[in-house]
Structures are given as structure tokens and as C-alpha cells.
Amino acid sequence: MSNSAEFTHALKFKIPFHTAKQATIAQNSLNPDPILKPNELTVKYYTTSPTTTESNSRISATAAAAETAGKEVEVEKNTVLVIEFNGFDDRVIRVAANNVIENLKTVVECFENF
């Protein structure tokens, strides 16, 4: 098993952030960890813009405040961190996903403190 075409299990996380800078910081913080067994698992990190549905919910949440302040609502691009796991076994993906979630929790806690 040497490439993701042979992997039978997949998991995708989409994590929204307030800004593109936060999404990029989270991506760069998580990405350096090497995969110990690349023949069993691949993990891909990238940022993307919110989908129309995600954008609409974000706009709805902030539209009232913006309208009160007399400002237009603008949705920033690349604010969603996407993490894709592909593996030959659900257990391998679960262990990797749990590790990424724990590391992501630390990154978000740092954002809250600074």
C-alpha cells in the first residue's frame, strides 16, 4: 500500500476560523508532524474559503452588528482549515485524528490567550 488510491477509509475535518491568518497559523502548526507510517496513512492540510452555506451563516451571525454600525459585511477568504485523512484502516485514521484534535485544541487555546 503505497498511495492513497489504495486506501479504503477517509475522514475530512473542516474547521472554521475567524481570520485567514488564524487558519494558516493552525495549518502551519499542525503540518510539520511527520507521518510515521506513510504506507498506512496520509494527512493533507490546506485552507479554503467558506462554502456558500458557511458564508451565509457567518454573514447572518454578524449582519445585525454590522448593520447597527452602518458597515457592510465582508467574508474573508481562506478562513477554513481542511484536514483530510486517508488510510487503510479506520483505527489508524481514528488514532491520527485524535492526535490532530488534541494539537488543534492547543492551537485554539493559544489564540484565545493572545
LUMBA-446049 format. One record per residue (C-alpha): residue in one letter; x, y, z. Coordinates in pm, whole numbers, padded with zeros to 5 digits, always signed. Each point is the difference from the previous one (the first is absolute). Layout:
BEGIN
AXYZ/...
% end
This chain:
BEGIN
M+00000+00000+00000/S+00199+00291-00123/N-00251+00260-00113/S-00331+00147+00107/A-00184-00168-00292/E+00032-00328+00192/F-00136+00144+00324/T-00355-00107+00079/H-00087+00240+00283/A-00015+00380+00006/L-00087+00278+00242/K-00017+00373-00062/F-00015+00281+00258/K-00098+00356-00090/I+00090+00240+00279/P-00113+00362-00039/F+00213+00280+00144/H-00072+00370+00041/T+00284+00103-00230/A+00214-00145-00276/K+00307+00071+00214/Q-00132-00225+00277/A-00078-00279-00248/T+00349+00025-00149/I+00165+00002+00344/A-00196-00312+00096/Q+00096-00169-00329/N+00367+00082+00044/S-00006-00113+00363/L-00151-00339-00082/N+00162-00076-00334/P+00365-00055+00108/D-00078-00322+00187/P+00130-00284-00220/I-00217-00303-00071/L+00177-00295+00162/K-00146-00261-00237/P-00080+00169-00333/N-00094-00337-00150/E-00292-00016+00250/L-00117+00362+00015/T+00017+00335-00177/V-00105+00333+00147/K-00047+00310-00212/Y-00044+00353+00140/Y-00121+00302-00196/T-00205+00315+00041/T-00301+00094-00206/S-00278+00254-00011/P-00333-00073+00166/T-00268-00158-00216/T-00310+00202-00082/T-00189-00160+00288/E+00283+00065+00247/S+00036+00358-00127/N-00372+00064+00034/S-00007-00122+00360/R+00303+00211+00084/I-00154+00304-00168/S-00329-00056+00183/A+00183-00018+00331/T+00180+00331-00055/A-00247+00189-00220/A-00198+00148+00288/A+00310+00144+00165/A+00133+00132-00330/E-00335+00152-00090/T-00015+00173+00338/A+00348+00143-00059/G-00090+00099-00358/K+00261-00230-00156/E-00017-00254-00280/V+00066-00366+00078/E+00299-00152-00176/V+00099-00366+00032/E+00375-00058+00006/K+00144-00268-00229/N+00201-00306+00110/T-00139-00004+00353/V-00080-00372+00001/L+00270-00254+00084/V-00065-00333-00173/I+00169-00316+00125/E-00038-00317-00209/F+00096-00341+00133/N+00028-00305-00227/G+00093-00342+00134/F-00041-00371-00045/D-00167-00047+00338/D-00248+00201+00207/R+00210-00052+00313/V+00304+00165-00159/I-00210+00300-00103/R-00162+00024+00346/V+00336+00008+00179/A+00138+00262-00240/A-00317+00212+00021/N+00003-00009+00381/N+00361+00120-00001/V-00078+00284-00242/I-00304+00105+00208/E+00211+00018+00316/N+00264+00210-00178/L-00268+00221-00156/K-00152+00056+00344/T+00336+00135+00118/V+00023+00234-00300/V-00352+00136+00062/E+00075+00051+00370/C+00305+00205-00100/F-00220+00217-00224/E-00234+00061+00292/N+00287+00106+00227/F+00162+00239-00247/
% end
